[in-house]
C-alpha cells in the first residue's frame, strides 16, 4: 500500500485522472460480471416465466371457452412461445401445427409426461436441458377443463437474447457514464492545472527576482492560495524596501559617529583640539563612542529578538510588578524632574521570561521619558500593561508605523526600541498599540483573557472593594470613638 501511495504521488494530475478512470471502469466491469450478471440471470428467468404464465393463462382461457379448437393461436411468433395440448387418454400431443416439432423431442415429451401428475392441482413451472448442445426449454403445465393438459414452452434462445440485450444496455449505460465522467473530470482537472501552472510560473519569476503578476480569480482553495501568494509577494517587497531603508539608515547612523571619532582623533594627533581643550574634545569622542555602542547593542538586541521563541513554561508565571520595579530603578534617574505614578494590581502575572519583558518596559519608559512633560503613569492590570506620558500627541499618519524598524519619532534616537518591543510582545502572544489621549500618549499591551478568568478577576475586585469599604468604616468608627473619649478643651 505504501508503494502504491508513493507511486501515485509521482504521477501528474492527468496521469492520476487516467488511473482513477481505469480503476473505476475496472471496478464497474468486475461488478457487472461478478455481481450483476447472476442477478440479471435471475431477473431474466423470472421475466421469461412471467411471460410464460401470461401466455399460458390466455391460452388456457381460449381452450376452455372456444368451441372450435382450430381458432386457438398455438404459436406466438413475436415472443417465440408455443402451446401444445396433451391428451392423457391416448398419450399424444396435439394442437400445434408443426411449429413445436423442433422443441418437442422425445426426451422433452417424456420429461413433460413425467411431470403431468404434479400439474394436476395447478400451474407448475419446469426447465428442461438436453445434452449435446441443445437449447434449454422453459415450460409451464396446467390441466384444462376437459381433462387435457396445456403445455406452454419457450426456448432459452429467447432468454439468452433478452439477457444479452439487458446486459448490453447496462454496459452501454456504464460506458456512457464513464465517458461523461471522463469528460467532466478532464475539464475539471484542466481548470486546476491551468491556474497551478500560472502559480508555478509566478513563483519562478519571484524566485528569479523578475516582475510577476498572478491573475487567478477563483473563490476556492486555489484562489485562496493565489491570494496568499500575492500577499506574500507584497509583504516580501515591503520587507525588501524596509531592509534597504534599514541598511541605508544603519550606514548613515554608523557613519556619523565613526567620522566624528576619526576626525577628532586625527585633530588631536596633530595637536589641534576641535572643542577648545583636550578634555572637551575627548569627551566628544567618548560621547560618540557611547552612541555607537548603544546603536550596536540595539541592532544586536533586534537581531536576537528576531530569533526569540516562546519556549517558556505554559501559563502566566512572571510577576510583572517586580519587572517594572527593576526597570524603573535604573530609568527614573535620567529625568529626576519627571513624576512616576504606578497603578499596579497585586499578583498580576504575564507569560514569558523576565529579561525580554524587562527590555519591553525599559524601552517603553525610555520612549516616554523623551516626550513626557511632567508625569509618566504605569498601569498594570490582569492581561494588560499601560505606559502613559503627558507629552504631545503622535501624528495620526505615524501611529501605524511606530513599530517598524528605524521609524523615528520627533525626538527619537535610533528607531529600533519600539520594533524590539513589538517582536517580544507578539512572540509571547500579546498585542500592542499606541493611542493618543486628551492629555498625552498611551502605549497599551494586552491579550484577551478567558471568560472564566475575567469573572474571577471581577469577583476578586468586588471582594477588595468590600474590604476597603469595610476598613474605611472601621477607621471612621475608631475616629469617632477617639473624639468621644478625648477630654474637652479648657
C-alpha positions as CSV (number, residue, x, y, z in Angstrom):
1,X,0.0,0.0,0.0
2,X,2.9,2.4,0.8
3,X,4.5,1.7,-2.6
4,X,1.2,2.5,-4.3
5,X,0.9,5.8,-2.4
6,X,4.5,6.7,-3.4
7,X,3.8,5.7,-7.0
8,X,0.6,7.9,-7.1
9,X,2.5,10.9,-5.7
10,X,4.9,10.7,-8.7
11,X,2.1,10.9,-11.2
12,X,0.8,14.2,-12.7
13,X,-2.8,15.2,-12.3
14,X,-3.6,14.0,-15.8
15,X,-2.0,10.6,-15.2
16,X,-3.8,10.4,-11.9
17,X,-7.1,11.1,-13.7
18,X,-6.5,8.3,-16.2
19,X,-5.5,6.0,-13.4
20,X,-8.7,6.8,-11.5
21,X,-10.9,6.3,-14.6
22,X,-9.2,3.0,-15.3
23,X,-9.8,1.8,-11.8
24,X,-13.5,3.0,-12.0
25,X,-14.1,1.1,-15.2
26,X,-12.3,-2.0,-13.9
27,X,-14.5,-1.9,-10.7
28,X,-17.6,-1.4,-12.8
29,X,-16.6,-4.4,-15.1
30,X,-15.9,-6.6,-12.1
31,X,-19.2,-5.5,-10.6
32,X,-21.2,-6.3,-13.7
33,X,-19.7,-9.7,-14.3
34,X,-19.2,-10.9,-10.8
35,X,-22.3,-9.4,-9.0
36,X,-24.7,-8.0,-11.6
37,X,-24.7,-11.0,-14.0
38,X,-26.1,-13.5,-11.5
39,X,-28.8,-11.0,-10.7
40,X,-29.5,-10.5,-14.4
41,X,-29.8,-14.2,-14.9
42,X,-32.3,-14.5,-12.1
43,X,-34.2,-11.5,-13.4
44,X,-34.4,-12.8,-16.9
45,X,-35.5,-16.3,-15.8
46,X,-38.2,-14.7,-13.7
47,X,-39.2,-12.4,-16.6
48,X,-39.4,-15.4,-19.0
49,X,-41.6,-17.3,-16.6
50,X,-43.8,-14.3,-16.2
51,X,-44.2,-14.1,-20.0
52,X,-44.9,-17.9,-20.0
53,X,-47.5,-17.5,-17.3
54,X,-49.3,-14.7,-19.0
55,X,-49.4,-16.5,-22.4
56,X,-50.3,-19.8,-20.6
57,X,-53.3,-18.2,-18.8
58,X,-54.5,-16.6,-22.1
59,X,-54.2,-19.9,-24.0
60,X,-56.0,-21.9,-21.2
61,X,-58.8,-19.4,-21.3
62,X,-59.3,-19.8,-25.1
63,X,-59.0,-23.6,-24.8
64,X,-61.8,-23.7,-22.2
65,X,-64.0,-21.1,-23.9
66,X,-63.7,-21.5,-27.6
67,X,-65.7,-24.3,-29.2
68,X,-63.5,-24.7,-32.2
69,X,-60.0,-25.6,-31.2
70,X,-58.7,-24.6,-34.6
71,X,-59.3,-20.9,-33.7
72,X,-56.8,-21.0,-30.9
73,X,-53.4,-19.4,-31.8
74,X,-50.9,-22.1,-30.6
75,X,-47.8,-20.2,-31.7
76,X,-46.8,-16.7,-30.6
77,X,-44.3,-15.8,-33.2
78,X,-43.4,-12.4,-31.7
79,X,-42.3,-13.9,-28.4
80,X,-41.4,-17.4,-29.6
81,X,-44.0,-19.0,-27.3
82,X,-45.6,-22.4,-28.3
83,X,-48.6,-24.1,-26.8
84,X,-49.3,-27.8,-27.0
85,X,-52.2,-29.9,-25.7
86,X,-51.5,-33.3,-24.2
87,X,-54.3,-35.9,-24.2
88,X,-53.7,-38.3,-21.4
89,X,-56.1,-40.8,-22.9
90,X,-54.1,-41.7,-26.0
91,X,-50.9,-40.2,-24.6
92,X,-50.4,-37.9,-27.6
93,X,-49.6,-34.2,-28.1
94,X,-51.8,-32.1,-30.4
95,X,-52.9,-28.6,-31.1
96,X,-49.7,-27.4,-32.7
97,X,-49.2,-27.1,-36.4
98,X,-45.7,-28.3,-36.6
99,X,-44.0,-25.3,-35.0
100,X,-43.2,-27.3,-31.8
101,X,-41.6,-30.2,-33.7
102,X,-38.2,-28.7,-33.2
103,X,-38.6,-28.3,-29.5
104,X,-40.8,-31.2,-28.7
105,X,-38.3,-34.0,-28.9
106,X,-38.8,-37.5,-27.5
107,X,-36.8,-36.6,-24.4
108,X,-38.7,-33.4,-23.8
109,X,-42.0,-35.3,-24.3
110,X,-41.0,-37.9,-21.8
111,X,-40.0,-35.1,-19.3
112,X,-43.4,-33.5,-19.7
113,X,-45.3,-36.8,-19.2
114,X,-43.2,-37.3,-16.0
115,X,-44.4,-34.0,-14.5
116,X,-48.0,-34.2,-15.6
117,X,-49.2,-35.7,-12.2
118,X,-47.7,-32.7,-10.4
119,X,-49.6,-30.2,-12.6
120,X,-53.0,-31.8,-11.9
121,X,-53.5,-29.4,-8.9
122,X,-52.4,-26.2,-10.6
123,X,-49.9,-24.4,-12.9
124,X,-46.3,-25.7,-12.5
125,X,-43.0,-24.4,-13.9
126,X,-40.2,-26.7,-15.2
127,X,-36.9,-26.4,-17.1
128,X,-35.5,-29.0,-19.4
129,X,-32.0,-29.0,-20.8
130,X,-30.8,-31.6,-23.2
131,X,-27.2,-32.8,-23.7
132,X,-25.3,-32.3,-26.9
133,X,-25.6,-28.6,-27.1
134,X,-29.4,-28.4,-27.5
135,X,-31.1,-25.3,-26.1
136,X,-32.8,-25.3,-22.7
137,X,-36.6,-25.2,-22.8
138,X,-38.7,-23.5,-20.2
139,X,-42.2,-24.8,-19.9
140,X,-45.4,-24.4,-17.8
141,X,-48.1,-27.2,-17.4
142,X,-51.7,-26.9,-16.2
143,X,-54.8,-29.0,-16.5
144,X,-57.7,-27.6,-18.5
145,X,-61.4,-28.2,-18.0
146,X,-61.8,-31.1,-20.5
147,X,-59.1,-33.1,-18.7
148,X,-56.2,-32.5,-21.1
149,X,-53.0,-30.7,-20.1
150,X,-51.9,-27.4,-21.7
151,X,-48.1,-27.1,-22.0
152,X,-46.6,-23.6,-22.8
153,X,-43.0,-23.7,-23.9
154,X,-40.3,-21.2,-24.9
155,X,-36.7,-21.8,-26.0
156,X,-33.8,-20.5,-23.9
157,X,-32.7,-18.7,-27.1
158,X,-35.3,-16.1,-26.2
159,X,-34.0,-15.9,-22.7
160,X,-30.4,-15.5,-23.9
161,X,-31.5,-12.8,-26.3
162,X,-33.3,-10.9,-23.6
163,X,-30.3,-11.3,-21.2
164,X,-27.9,-10.2,-23.9
165,X,-30.0,-7.1,-24.6
166,X,-30.3,-6.3,-20.9
167,X,-26.5,-6.7,-20.3
168,X,-25.7,-4.7,-23.4
169,X,-27.9,-1.9,-22.2
170,X,-26.3,-1.9,-18.8
171,X,-22.8,-2.0,-20.3
172,X,-23.7,0.8,-22.7
173,X,-25.1,2.9,-19.9
174,X,-22.0,2.4,-17.8
175,X,-19.8,3.3,-20.8
176,X,-21.8,6.4,-21.3
177,X,-21.5,7.3,-17.6
178,X,-17.7,6.6,-17.8
179,X,-17.3,8.8,-20.9
180,X,-19.3,11.6,-19.4
181,X,-17.3,11.2,-16.1
182,X,-14.1,11.3,-18.1
183,X,-15.1,14.5,-19.9
184,X,-16.2,16.2,-16.7
185,X,-13.1,15.1,-14.8
186,X,-10.9,16.2,-17.7
187,X,-12.4,19.6,-17.8
188,X,-12.2,19.8,-14.0
189,X,-8.5,18.8,-14.0
190,X,-7.8,21.3,-16.8
191,X,-9.3,24.1,-14.7
192,X,-7.0,23.0,-11.8
193,X,-3.8,22.5,-13.9
194,X,-4.0,25.9,-15.7
195,X,-4.1,28.0,-12.5
196,X,-1.5,25.8,-10.9
197,X,0.8,26.3,-13.9
198,X,0.2,30.1,-13.5
199,X,1.1,29.8,-9.8
200,X,4.3,27.8,-10.7
201,X,5.4,30.4,-13.3
202,X,4.6,33.2,-10.8
203,X,6.7,31.6,-8.1
204,X,9.5,31.1,-10.5
205,X,9.5,34.7,-11.6
206,X,9.5,35.8,-7.9
207,X,12.4,33.5,-7.2
208,X,14.4,35.0,-10.1
209,X,13.5,38.5,-8.9
210,X,11.6,39.2,-12.1
211,X,8.4,41.3,-12.4
212,X,5.5,38.9,-11.7
213,X,1.7,39.2,-11.9
214,X,-0.8,36.5,-10.9
215,X,-4.3,36.7,-12.5
216,X,-6.1,33.8,-10.8
217,X,-9.6,34.8,-9.9
218,X,-11.2,31.9,-8.1
219,X,-13.0,31.6,-4.8
220,X,-12.0,28.1,-3.9
221,X,-8.8,26.8,-2.2
222,X,-6.7,27.5,-5.3
223,X,-7.9,31.1,-5.2
224,X,-7.0,31.3,-1.5
225,X,-3.5,30.0,-2.3
226,X,-3.2,32.6,-5.1
227,X,-4.4,35.4,-2.8
228,X,-1.9,34.2,-0.1
229,X,0.9,34.2,-2.7
230,X,0.0,37.7,-3.8
231,X,0.0,38.9,-0.2
232,X,3.3,37.1,0.4
233,X,4.8,38.9,-2.7
234,X,3.6,42.2,-1.4
235,X,5.0,41.5,2.0
236,X,8.3,40.4,0.6
237,X,8.5,43.6,-1.5
238,X,7.7,45.6,1.6
239,X,10.3,43.8,3.7
240,X,12.9,44.3,0.9
241,X,12.1,48.0,0.9
242,X,12.3,48.2,4.7
243,X,15.6,46.2,4.5
244,X,17.1,48.6,2.0
245,X,15.9,51.6,4.1
246,X,17.2,49.9,7.2
247,X,20.7,49.3,5.7
248,X,20.8,52.9,4.5
249,X,19.8,54.2,7.9
250,X,22.3,51.9,9.7
251,X,25.0,53.0,7.3
252,X,24.2,56.7,7.9
253,X,23.8,56.4,11.7
254,X,27.1,54.4,12.0
255,X,28.9,56.7,9.6
256,X,28.3,59.9,11.5
257,X,29.9,58.9,14.9
258,X,32.7,57.0,13.2
259,X,33.5,60.0,11.1
260,X,33.4,62.3,14.1
261,X,35.6,60.0,16.2
262,X,38.1,59.7,13.3
263,X,38.3,63.5,12.6
264,X,38.6,64.4,16.3
265,X,41.3,61.7,16.8
266,X,43.3,63.0,13.8
267,X,43.0,66.5,15.0
268,X,44.2,65.6,18.5
269,X,47.1,63.7,16.9
270,X,48.0,66.9,15.0
271,X,47.9,68.9,18.3
272,X,44.6,70.6,17.4
273,X,41.7,70.5,19.9
274,X,38.4,70.9,18.0
275,X,36.4,71.5,21.1
276,X,38.8,74.0,22.7
277,X,40.6,71.8,25.2
278,X,41.9,68.2,25.1
279,X,39.4,67.1,27.8
280,X,36.4,68.5,26.0
281,X,37.5,67.1,22.6
282,X,38.0,63.6,24.2
283,X,34.6,63.9,25.8
284,X,33.0,64.4,22.4
285,X,34.9,61.3,21.2
286,X,33.6,59.3,24.2
287,X,30.0,60.6,23.6
288,X,30.0,59.5,20.0
289,X,31.6,56.2,21.0
290,X,28.7,55.7,23.5
291,X,26.2,56.5,20.8
292,X,27.9,54.0,18.5
293,X,27.9,51.4,21.3
294,X,24.1,51.9,22.0
295,X,23.3,51.6,18.4
296,X,25.3,48.4,18.0
297,X,23.6,47.0,21.2
298,X,20.2,47.9,19.8
299,X,21.0,46.1,16.5
300,X,22.2,43.1,18.4
301,X,19.0,43.1,20.5
302,X,16.8,43.5,17.4
303,X,18.5,40.6,15.7
304,X,18.3,38.5,18.9
305,X,14.6,39.2,19.3
306,X,14.1,38.1,15.7
307,X,15.1,34.6,16.9
308,X,13.1,34.8,20.1
309,X,11.0,31.7,20.7
310,X,8.1,31.1,23.0
311,X,9.6,28.1,24.8
312,X,8.6,29.3,28.3
313,X,6.6,27.4,30.7
314,X,2.9,27.4,29.8
315,X,0.7,29.8,31.5
316,X,1.3,33.2,33.2
317,X,4.2,32.8,35.6
318,X,6.1,36.1,35.5
319,X,5.3,38.6,38.3
320,X,5.2,41.8,36.2
321,X,5.3,44.3,39.2
322,X,8.8,43.1,40.1
323,X,9.9,43.5,36.5
324,X,8.5,47.1,36.4
325,X,10.2,48.0,39.7
326,X,13.6,46.8,38.5
327,X,13.3,48.7,35.2
328,X,12.2,52.0,36.9
329,X,15.0,51.8,39.4
330,X,17.6,52.4,36.6
331,X,15.5,54.7,34.4
332,X,13.9,57.3,36.7
333,X,17.3,59.0,37.4
334,X,17.5,60.0,33.7
335,X,15.0,62.8,34.3
336,X,14.6,63.3,38.1
337,X,12.0,66.1,37.5
338,X,9.5,63.6,36.0
339,X,6.9,62.1,38.4
340,X,6.2,58.4,38.1
341,X,2.8,57.2,39.0
342,X,2.3,53.5,39.4
343,X,-1.1,51.7,39.5
344,X,-0.1,48.1,39.8
345,X,-2.6,45.4,40.7
346,X,-1.3,42.8,43.0
347,X,-0.3,39.4,41.8
348,X,-0.6,40.2,38.1
349,X,1.4,37.7,36.1
350,X,2.4,37.7,32.4
351,X,3.6,34.9,30.1
352,X,7.3,34.9,29.2
353,X,10.8,35.3,30.5
354,X,12.0,38.2,32.7
355,X,14.8,39.6,30.5
356,X,12.7,40.2,27.3
357,X,9.8,41.7,29.4
358,X,12.3,44.0,31.2
359,X,13.5,45.2,27.8
360,X,9.9,45.9,26.9
361,X,9.3,48.0,30.0
362,X,12.7,49.8,29.7
363,X,12.2,50.7,26.0
364,X,8.6,52.0,26.6
365,X,9.6,54.0,29.7
366,X,12.7,55.3,27.9
367,X,10.5,56.4,25.0
368,X,8.1,58.1,27.4
369,X,10.9,59.9,29.1
370,X,11.8,61.6,25.8
371,X,8.3,63.1,25.4
372,X,6.9,63.5,28.9
373,X,6.3,67.0,30.3
374,X,5.9,66.2,34.0
375,X,4.3,62.8,34.5
376,X,4.6,59.1,33.4
377,X,1.9,56.7,34.5
378,X,2.4,52.9,34.5
379,X,-0.8,50.8,34.9
380,X,-0.7,47.1,35.4
381,X,-3.9,45.0,35.3
382,X,-4.6,41.4,34.6
383,X,-3.6,40.8,31.0
384,X,-2.8,44.5,30.4
385,X,0.1,46.9,30.8
386,X,0.0,50.7,30.0
387,X,2.7,53.2,29.8
388,X,1.3,56.8,29.6
389,X,3.1,60.1,29.2
390,X,1.7,63.6,29.2
391,X,3.6,64.7,26.1
392,X,2.4,65.9,22.7
393,X,0.2,63.5,20.7
394,X,1.6,61.4,17.8
395,X,0.7,62.3,14.2
396,X,-2.1,60.1,13.0
397,X,-0.2,59.0,9.9
398,X,2.7,57.7,12.0
399,X,0.8,55.7,14.6
400,X,0.5,52.6,12.4
401,X,4.3,52.8,11.6
402,X,5.7,53.3,15.1
403,X,6.7,49.6,15.5
404,X,8.6,49.3,12.2
405,X,12.4,49.3,12.4
406,X,14.0,52.7,12.0
407,X,10.7,54.6,12.3
408,X,11.9,57.5,14.4
409,X,9.7,60.0,16.3
410,X,10.3,63.7,16.6
411,X,12.9,63.3,19.3
412,X,13.7,59.6,18.6
413,X,17.2,58.2,18.7
414,X,17.7,55.1,16.6
415,X,14.2,53.9,15.7
416,X,14.8,50.4,17.0
417,X,13.3,50.4,20.5
418,X,9.6,50.1,19.6
419,X,10.3,47.5,16.9
420,X,12.1,45.4,19.6
421,X,9.1,45.8,21.9
422,X,6.8,44.7,19.1
423,X,8.8,41.5,18.4
424,X,8.9,40.5,22.1
425,X,5.2,41.2,22.7
426,X,3.9,39.4,19.7
427,X,6.2,36.4,20.3
428,X,4.6,35.9,23.7
429,X,1.0,36.2,22.3
430,X,0.2,39.7,23.3
431,X,-0.8,42.8,21.3
432,X,0.4,46.3,21.4
433,X,-1.0,49.6,20.2
434,X,-0.3,53.4,20.6
435,X,-3.2,55.7,21.3
436,X,-3.4,59.5,21.6
437,X,-5.2,60.6,24.8
438,X,-6.7,64.0,25.6
439,X,-3.5,64.9,27.6
440,X,-0.8,62.5,26.4
441,X,0.0,59.3,24.7
442,X,-0.7,55.7,25.8
443,X,1.2,52.6,24.8
444,X,-1.0,49.6,25.7
445,X,0.0,45.9,25.8
446,X,-2.8,43.4,26.3
447,X,-4.2,40.0,25.5
448,X,-7.7,38.5,25.6
449,X,-8.4,36.7,28.8
450,X,-10.7,33.7,29.1
451,X,-14.2,34.5,30.4
452,X,-13.7,32.3,33.4
453,X,-10.6,34.3,34.4
454,X,-12.4,37.6,33.8
455,X,-15.2,36.6,36.1
456,X,-12.6,35.5,38.7
457,X,-10.9,38.9,38.4
458,X,-14.2,40.8,38.7
459,X,-15.1,38.7,41.8
460,X,-11.7,39.5,43.4
461,X,-12.1,43.2,42.7
462,X,-15.5,43.3,44.3
463,X,-14.1,41.5,47.3
464,X,-11.2,44.1,47.6
465,X,-13.7,46.9,47.3
466,X,-15.9,45.5,50.0
467,X,-12.8,45.0,52.3
468,X,-11.7,48.6,51.5
469,X,-15.1,50.0,52.3
470,X,-15.2,47.9,55.5
471,X,-11.8,49.2,56.5
472,X,-12.9,52.8,55.9
473,X,-16.0,52.4,58.0
474,X,-13.8,50.8,60.8
475,X,-11.5,53.8,60.7
476,X,-14.4,56.2,60.8
477,X,-15.8,54.5,63.9
478,X,-12.4,54.5,65.5
479,X,-12.0,58.2,64.8
480,X,-15.5,58.9,66.3
481,X,-14.7,56.9,69.4
482,X,-11.4,58.8,69.9
483,X,-13.2,62.1,69.6
484,X,-15.9,61.0,72.0
485,X,-13.3,59.8,74.6
486,X,-10.9,62.7,74.3
487,X,-11.1,65.3,77.2
488,X,-12.8,68.6,76.4
489,X,-10.6,71.5,75.7
490,X,-10.3,74.0,78.6
